[in-house]
Amino acid sequence: MSYTAVVDHQMINLTPLGKFMMPPPMFEKQVDLLTDEPCRCIYMYGNTLVAIAGNSLFIVDAQSYDSKKPNHITI
């Protein structure tokens, strides 16, 4: 299943295209990068999402991401 991502300042809105056909600003999941800096760059490969915000690199598995229990890696 592939995802589409829309950047909204420090939030990334994710929608799986094989499951939903929702145009922005609607989304299935919202990833909070937990920073005050805006997202400068985003890259997706399969279900893996990599984002740069400020001086931090965020790695997220889009398919298993749960906004109630953020599990992304910050470097």
C-alpha positions as CSV (number, residue, x, y, z in Angstrom):
1,M,0.0,0.0,0.0
2,S,1.5,3.4,-0.9
3,Y,1.0,6.6,1.1
4,T,0.7,10.2,0.1
5,A,2.1,12.8,2.4
6,V,1.1,16.5,2.8
7,V,3.4,18.7,4.9
8,D,1.6,21.1,7.3
9,H,4.4,23.1,9.1
10,Q,5.7,20.5,11.7
11,M,2.9,18.0,10.9
12,I,2.9,15.4,8.1
13,N,-0.6,14.2,7.0
14,L,-0.6,10.6,5.6
15,T,-3.3,9.0,3.5
16,P,-2.9,5.4,2.2
17,L,-4.0,5.5,-1.5
18,G,-5.0,1.9,-1.7
19,K,-7.4,2.3,1.2
20,F,-8.8,5.9,1.0
21,M,-9.2,8.5,-1.7
22,M,-9.3,11.6,0.6
23,P,-7.9,14.8,-0.8
24,P,-5.9,17.2,1.4
25,P,-6.6,18.5,4.1
26,M,-8.3,15.2,5.1
27,F,-5.9,12.4,6.1
28,E,-5.8,9.0,7.9
29,K,-2.8,9.6,10.1
30,Q,-1.0,12.7,11.3
31,V,2.7,12.6,12.3
32,D,3.8,15.3,14.7
33,L,7.5,15.9,14.3
34,L,7.6,17.3,17.9
35,T,9.6,20.4,17.0
36,D,8.8,24.1,16.5
37,E,10.8,24.1,13.2
38,P,8.9,23.5,9.9
39,C,9.6,20.4,7.9
40,R,12.2,21.3,5.3
41,C,12.4,18.0,3.4
42,I,10.5,14.7,3.1
43,Y,11.3,11.5,1.4
44,M,9.1,8.3,1.1
45,Y,10.1,4.9,0.0
46,G,7.4,2.2,0.5
47,N,6.1,2.7,4.0
48,T,9.2,4.4,5.3
49,L,9.0,8.2,5.6
50,V,12.1,10.3,6.3
51,A,11.7,14.0,7.2
52,I,14.1,16.8,8.1
53,A,12.9,19.6,10.5
54,G,15.3,22.0,12.0
55,N,18.5,20.0,12.8
56,S,16.7,16.7,13.3
57,L,16.1,13.7,11.1
58,F,12.8,11.7,11.7
59,I,12.2,8.2,10.5
60,V,8.7,6.8,10.6
61,D,7.0,3.6,9.5
62,A,3.8,5.0,8.0
63,Q,1.9,1.8,8.1
64,S,2.3,1.1,11.8
65,Y,2.4,4.7,13.0
66,D,-0.1,5.5,15.8
67,S,-0.4,9.2,16.8
68,K,-1.4,8.2,20.3
69,K,1.9,6.3,20.8
70,P,4.5,8.1,18.6
71,N,7.2,5.6,17.7
72,H,9.4,7.5,15.2
73,I,13.1,7.7,15.5
74,T,14.7,11.1,15.9
75,I,18.4,11.6,15.1
